[in-house]
């Protein structure tokens, strides 16, 4: 028998929106396909566009589940006291929504599944689930305030500004029935805030492999790589956690030492650091093209046309296995990883999908680019292994079944 499930996310891409995350859209869609009555609960504010949605548009209500928009005032910068206040208002409005829903029907939901962050939104979900005797599953996608401190780390000020984050996370984790994480590190993170054991499950963000491949087929002809060029590509956010300064400088050094293979770095994405990166490219005359935001299907073609892909993070970045890893692997290209996450560094080595280098080290990154450019056989082997890992561990059609089974088991065990 189908269950009533609330899926709560503040950052989902809906309808014809260009930017946003699709993990929770996929979860809601798969639950609905399995016969459950699903409410995808999100915010009226579109984070990437920094604009309010017209929530009455038909495109937002053409899913096999109900989409509910919680009012949120909005903000203009990713790291800003206004954003913290805005999320607080969304959390307050979400609590009001749940209170009204359960007052109308004591069995409004059989389970609440919510992402963290925002931490205060997750806390509301946890407390509402506890109040009504139903399971709460927390999906850990990032660590706050650790990630925010990358962009705003001012003694005393940051401590005050972020003081509620740990408190909210502790409460959400304490009340969770289970935790899903986008890496082993993230899945285990809630356990540090609890005395009693917690069931955990690691399911990478992943992607829709069929959609990725279709994007490659559709746009391959538009992405023409000149003969003799070696494309080294980064795709993702241009933000404080992502060390693109080092990549730009390494491109200069590698190109100087590879006279027969002209290195060309392609940076796909947008974010607060874009202007600074463009200035650095001009100052150093680096062989780098900053292409800005590229729609997902076109990005797939760019990644697949590249020779080497780079997961570029600063040494202090708290990220573990970032969203774009599934797309990098799907492209079937070798990966250079500068991230310091022990979990992902071990995966790169064990799975044989690329090489690890020290973060923020220009000569070492340049040396890795040079070594891979001169060893086509190694690039081919690593690329094949990467694609295999994508098919086995990152394709949502298969990997997200574990989330479905967890939700169904918990909802059944708490049937009232």
LOVO-579101 format. One line per 4 residues: number of its first residue (from 1); their letters; for each residue x, z, y of C-alpha. Coordinates in nm, 3 decimals, decimal comma, padded with zeros to 5 digits. Each point is the difference from the previous one (the first is absolute). Last residue first. Layout:
N
NUM) a) X Z Y  ... .
# end
This chain:
416
416) xxxx) -00,026 01,250 00,357  00,272 -00,226 -00,138  00,338 00,158 00,069  00,175 -00,136 -00,309 .
412) xxxx) -00,161 -00,342 00,052  00,131 -00,029 00,358  00,348 00,104 -00,115  00,005 -00,253 -00,284 .
408) xxxx) -00,136 -00,280 00,216  00,249 00,059 00,279  00,298 00,011 -00,238  -00,116 -00,312 -00,186 .
404) xxxx) -00,038 -00,197 00,321  00,342 00,112 00,123  00,160 -00,111 -00,328  -00,176 -00,336 00,034 .
400) xxxx) 00,192 -00,042 00,326  00,309 -00,133 -00,182  -00,169 -00,295 -00,170  -00,189 -00,187 00,270 .
396) xxxx) 00,229 00,166 00,252  00,307 -00,197 -00,106  00,293 00,234 00,070  00,123 00,128 -00,338 .
392) xxxx) 00,010 -00,277 -00,259  -00,028 -00,317 00,209  00,215 00,129 00,283  00,262 00,129 -00,246 .
388) xxxx) 00,019 -00,347 -00,157  00,037 -00,161 00,342  00,290 00,229 00,081  00,169 -00,073 -00,332 .
384) xxxx) -00,019 -00,373 00,067  00,145 00,050 00,348  00,285 00,215 -00,127  00,096 -00,268 -00,254 .
380) xxxx) -00,016 -00,281 00,255  00,193 00,190 00,265  00,269 00,083 -00,255  00,035 -00,368 -00,091 .
376) xxxx) 00,016 -00,100 00,366  00,303 00,220 00,058  00,161 -00,086 00,336  -00,304 00,090 00,207 .
372) xxxx) -00,034 00,324 -00,195  00,353 00,112 00,088  -00,033 -00,105 00,365  -00,328 00,185 00,052 .
368) xxxx) 00,143 00,309 -00,169  00,313 -00,017 00,216  -00,213 -00,025 00,315  -00,193 00,311 -00,104 .
364) xxxx) 00,325 00,185 -00,066  00,157 -00,110 00,329  -00,309 00,100 00,205  -00,056 00,345 -00,149 .
360) xxxx) -00,326 00,148 00,130  -00,119 00,082 -00,354  00,249 -00,020 -00,284  -00,062 -00,285 -00,239 .
356) xxxx) -00,214 -00,039 -00,309  -00,005 -00,324 -00,196  -00,267 -00,220 -00,154  -00,275 -00,015 -00,261 .
352) xxxx) 00,194 00,144 -00,293  -00,286 00,225 -00,111  00,229 00,301 -00,032  00,190 -00,067 00,322 .
348) xxxx) -00,291 -00,077 00,230  -00,204 00,275 -00,168  00,275 00,257 00,054  00,014 -00,089 00,369 .
344) xxxx) -00,380 00,029 00,010  -00,010 00,352 -00,135  00,307 00,120 00,188  -00,165 -00,104 00,329 .
340) xxxx) 00,289 -00,095 00,230  -00,129 -00,343 00,099  00,266 -00,267 00,056  -00,131 -00,229 -00,274 .
336) xxxx) 00,120 -00,358 -00,046  -00,254 -00,181 -00,214  00,034 -00,308 -00,217  -00,289 -00,250 00,013 .
332) xxxx) -00,304 -00,040 -00,222  -00,252 -00,014 00,283  -00,218 00,251 -00,183  00,280 00,257 00,030 .
328) xxxx) 00,009 -00,026 00,378  -00,379 00,010 00,011  -00,015 00,320 -00,204  00,274 00,152 00,214 .
324) xxxx) -00,201 -00,065 00,318  -00,192 00,327 -00,008  00,303 00,229 -00,006  00,138 00,187 -00,299 .
320) xxxx) 00,142 00,327 00,138  -00,023 00,028 00,377  00,160 00,310 00,158  00,239 -00,204 00,217 .
316) xxxx) 00,316 00,198 00,076  00,246 -00,271 -00,104  -00,179 -00,275 00,187  -00,199 -00,248 -00,205 .
312) xxxx) 00,047 -00,366 -00,093  -00,160 -00,136 -00,315  00,170 -00,339 00,014  -00,091 -00,324 -00,178 .
308) xxxx) 00,247 -00,266 -00,112  -00,034 -00,375 -00,053  -00,320 -00,063 00,193  -00,270 -00,256 -00,076 .
304) xxxx) -00,203 00,254 -00,198  00,004 00,247 00,286  -00,110 -00,263 00,251  -00,282 -00,123 -00,226 .
300) xxxx) -00,132 00,353 -00,053  00,014 00,057 00,376  -00,232 -00,298 00,043  -00,264 00,165 -00,221 .
296) xxxx) 00,043 00,333 00,176  -00,034 -00,125 00,355  00,331 00,003 00,192  00,066 00,259 00,271 .
292) xxxx) 00,304 -00,082 00,205  00,245 -00,276 -00,092  00,322 00,171 00,099  00,261 -00,263 -00,085 .
288) xxxx) 00,357 00,118 -00,052  00,335 -00,177 00,004  00,133 00,264 00,241  00,109 -00,100 00,348 .
284) xxxx) 00,100 00,365 00,041  -00,175 00,063 00,332  -00,291 -00,231 -00,080  -00,069 00,158 -00,339 .
280) xxxx) 00,033 00,347 00,154  -00,255 -00,087 00,268  -00,245 -00,123 -00,266  00,048 00,327 -00,188 .
276) xxxx) -00,076 00,206 00,310  -00,313 -00,206 00,066  -00,123 00,042 -00,360  00,053 00,375 -00,032 .
272) xxxx) -00,364 00,099 00,052  -00,131 -00,216 -00,282  -00,027 -00,348 -00,143  00,081 -00,176 -00,322 .
268) xxxx) 00,208 -00,266 -00,167  00,374 00,008 00,061  00,183 -00,308 -00,129  00,378 00,023 -00,025 .
264) xxxx) 00,190 -00,328 -00,012  00,338 -00,012 -00,170  00,171 -00,339 00,004  00,161 -00,049 -00,335 .
260) xxxx) 00,330 -00,191 00,013  00,157 00,207 00,278  -00,095 00,329 -00,162  00,216 00,266 00,168 .
256) xxxx) -00,136 -00,049 00,351  -00,355 -00,016 -00,134  00,046 00,333 -00,177  00,120 00,176 00,317 .
252) xxxx) -00,280 -00,133 00,219  -00,263 00,076 -00,262  00,140 00,352 -00,039  -00,067 00,062 00,370 .
248) xxxx) -00,364 -00,109 -00,038  -00,046 00,203 -00,319  00,152 00,309 00,163  -00,238 -00,024 00,295 .
244) xxxx) -00,284 -00,052 -00,249  00,009 00,355 -00,128  -00,365 00,071 -00,069  -00,116 00,356 00,068 .
240) xxxx) -00,025 -00,052 00,377  -00,235 -00,294 -00,022  -00,012 -00,375 -00,051  -00,251 00,016 -00,285 .
236) xxxx) 00,030 -00,230 -00,297  00,176 -00,305 -00,137  00,378 -00,039 -00,019  00,165 -00,324 -00,107 .
232) xxxx) 00,346 -00,134 -00,076  -00,012 -00,379 -00,002  00,317 -00,189 -00,093  00,015 -00,334 00,180 .
228) xxxx) 00,180 -00,299 -00,150  -00,304 -00,224 -00,017  -00,262 00,094 00,255  -00,276 00,227 -00,134 .
224) xxxx) -00,351 -00,140 00,046  -00,289 00,242 00,013  -00,311 -00,206 00,075  00,001 -00,165 -00,344 .
220) xxxx) -00,004 00,339 -00,170  -00,318 00,104 00,182  -00,280 -00,043 -00,254  00,203 00,048 -00,316 .
216) xxxx) 00,174 00,312 00,133  -00,327 00,147 00,122  -00,156 -00,067 -00,339  00,285 00,189 -00,163 .
212) xxxx) -00,058 00,301 00,222  -00,376 -00,010 -00,064  00,059 -00,009 -00,377  00,245 00,289 00,026 .
208) xxxx) -00,247 00,221 00,182  00,238 00,263 00,129  00,178 00,323 -00,081  -00,045 00,332 00,177 .
204) xxxx) 00,173 00,155 -00,302  -00,207 00,220 -00,230  00,150 00,338 -00,088  -00,240 00,255 -00,145 .
200) xxxx) -00,004 00,377 00,039  -00,199 00,282 -00,159  00,064 00,322 00,187  00,142 00,327 -00,131 .
196) xxxx) -00,078 00,329 00,179  00,220 00,148 00,273  -00,047 -00,279 00,250  00,176 -00,151 00,302 .
192) xxxx) 00,298 -00,140 -00,192  -00,242 -00,171 -00,239  -00,133 -00,216 00,282  00,328 -00,200 00,008 .
188) xxxx) -00,009 -00,101 -00,368  -00,199 -00,320 00,058  00,210 -00,082 00,306  00,330 00,029 -00,185 .
184) xxxx) -00,134 -00,188 -00,302  -00,100 -00,284 00,233  -00,324 -00,124 00,156  -00,151 00,333 -00,093 .
180) xxxx) -00,322 00,113 -00,166  -00,079 00,370 00,009  -00,257 00,188 -00,206  -00,271 00,264 00,048 .
176) xxxx) 00,120 00,063 00,354  -00,081 00,328 00,178  00,357 00,119 00,053  00,113 -00,351 00,093 .
172) xxxx) -00,255 -00,033 00,281  00,076 00,352 00,124  00,376 -00,055 00,001  -00,042 -00,337 00,169 .
168) xxxx) -00,204 00,153 00,282  00,254 00,276 00,062  00,290 -00,244 -00,021  -00,155 -00,227 00,262 .
164) xxxx) -00,124 00,274 00,232  00,342 00,077 00,147  00,074 -00,363 00,084  -00,019 00,025 00,379 .
160) xxxx) 00,143 00,352 00,010  00,297 -00,083 -00,220  00,044 -00,331 00,182  00,026 00,179 00,335 .
156) xxxx) 00,227 00,277 -00,136  00,292 -00,242 -00,045  -00,099 -00,362 00,062  -00,030 -00,225 -00,304 .
152) xxxx) -00,238 -00,284 00,081  00,054 -00,332 -00,178  00,144 00,119 -00,330  -00,193 00,324 00,044 .
148) xxxx) -00,315 -00,198 -00,074  00,115 -00,067 -00,356  00,067 00,367 -00,077  -00,326 00,117 00,162 .
144) xxxx) -00,153 -00,137 -00,215  00,103 -00,145 -00,334  -00,144 -00,335 -00,103  -00,245 -00,152 -00,248 .
140) xxxx) -00,108 00,308 -00,195  -00,338 -00,064 -00,162  -00,197 00,326 -00,019  -00,270 00,040 -00,265 .
136) xxxx) -00,279 00,247 00,072  -00,234 00,111 -00,278  -00,352 00,129 00,073  -00,137 00,348 00,060 .
132) xxxx) -00,169 -00,059 00,333  00,217 00,225 00,217  00,311 -00,103 -00,192  -00,064 -00,370 00,064 .
128) xxxx) -00,066 00,069 00,367  00,324 00,198 00,027  00,207 -00,272 -00,161  -00,154 -00,279 00,207 .
124) xxxx) 00,053 00,198 00,321  00,362 00,063 -00,098  00,056 -00,370 -00,063  -00,121 -00,079 00,353 .
120) xxxx) 00,231 00,267 00,142  00,298 -00,142 -00,188  -00,039 -00,359 00,120  00,178 -00,067 -00,231 .
116) xxxx) -00,100 00,042 -00,280  -00,246 -00,220 -00,181  -00,337 00,101 -00,130  -00,205 -00,002 -00,320 .
112) xxxx) -00,314 00,214 00,010  -00,198 00,055 -00,322  -00,361 00,030 -00,118  -00,149 -00,081 00,338 .
108) xxxx) -00,338 00,047 00,171  -00,101 00,243 -00,271  -00,137 00,269 00,232  -00,191 -00,276 00,176 .
104) xxxx) -00,111 00,014 00,362  00,217 00,304 00,079  00,283 -00,161 -00,195  00,001 -00,312 00,218 .
100) xxxx) -00,038 00,195 00,324  00,294 00,229 -00,082  00,207 -00,297 -00,112  -00,056 -00,186 00,328 .
96) xxxx) 00,067 00,309 00,210  00,328 00,054 -00,182  00,090 -00,362 00,068  -00,074 00,048 00,370 .
92) xxxx) 00,242 00,293 00,017  00,265 -00,198 -00,192  -00,046 -00,297 00,236  00,038 00,232 00,299 .
88) xxxx) 00,321 00,140 -00,147  00,126 -00,353 -00,066  -00,050 -00,073 00,369  00,179 00,320 00,105 .
84) xxxx) 00,303 -00,090 -00,213  -00,007 -00,353 00,138  -00,019 00,131 00,357  00,305 00,217 -00,064 .
80) xxxx) 00,192 -00,325 -00,062  00,187 -00,169 -00,280  -00,184 -00,321 -00,087  -00,090 -00,088 00,358 .
76) xxxx) -00,326 -00,121 00,153  -00,256 00,254 -00,118  -00,352 00,010 -00,142  -00,324 00,190 00,070 .
72) xxxx) -00,106 00,023 -00,368  -00,355 -00,041 -00,129  -00,031 -00,003 -00,381  -00,088 -00,341 -00,142 .
68) xxxx) -00,178 -00,027 -00,335  00,054 -00,299 -00,227  -00,240 -00,020 -00,296  00,113 -00,164 -00,322 .
64) xxxx) -00,019 -00,351 -00,147  00,138 -00,124 00,331  -00,161 -00,210 00,274  -00,045 00,283 00,249 .
60) xxxx) 00,303 -00,040 00,222  -00,051 -00,377 00,030  -00,353 00,061 00,125  00,127 00,145 00,326 .
56) xxxx) -00,172 00,328 00,087  00,326 00,197 00,014  00,132 -00,189 00,300  00,340 00,154 -00,052 .
52) xxxx) 00,178 00,196 00,269  00,349 -00,111 00,093  00,363 00,088 -00,066  00,035 -00,327 -00,194 .
48) xxxx) 00,202 00,172 -00,271  -00,198 00,324 -00,007  -00,349 -00,149 00,005  -00,226 00,277 00,131 .
44) xxxx) -00,349 00,049 -00,147  00,162 00,199 -00,276  -00,043 -00,013 -00,376  -00,237 00,101 -00,278 .
40) xxxx) -00,024 -00,235 -00,298  -00,319 00,114 -00,172  -00,015 -00,085 -00,367  -00,280 00,001 -00,255 .
36) xxxx) 00,183 -00,053 -00,328  -00,056 -00,286 -00,244  00,357 -00,095 -00,094  00,002 -00,277 00,261 .
32) xxxx) -00,079 00,264 00,264  00,304 00,201 -00,106  00,218 -00,312 00,013  -00,119 -00,088 00,350 .
28) xxxx) 00,050 00,353 00,132  00,354 00,015 -00,141  00,085 -00,344 00,137  -00,126 00,092 00,346 .
24) xxxx) 00,201 00,318 -00,032  00,327 -00,182 -00,057  -00,070 -00,272 00,261  00,201 00,113 00,299 .
20) xxxx) -00,041 -00,156 00,343  00,044 -00,311 00,206  -00,195 -00,326 00,023  -00,356 00,125 00,019 .
16) xxxx) -00,254 -00,242 -00,144  -00,195 00,263 -00,190  00,189 00,325 -00,042  00,358 00,125 00,012 .
12) xxxx) 00,016 00,373 -00,082  00,181 00,262 00,206  -00,220 00,310 00,023  -00,083 00,032 -00,368 .
8) xxxx) -00,270 00,190 -00,189  -00,145 -00,116 -00,333  -00,324 00,187 -00,069  -00,126 -00,032 -00,357 .
4) xxxx) -00,351 00,018 -00,142  00,033 -00,041 -00,375  -00,117 -00,272 -00,237  -00,134 00,094 -00,342 .
# end
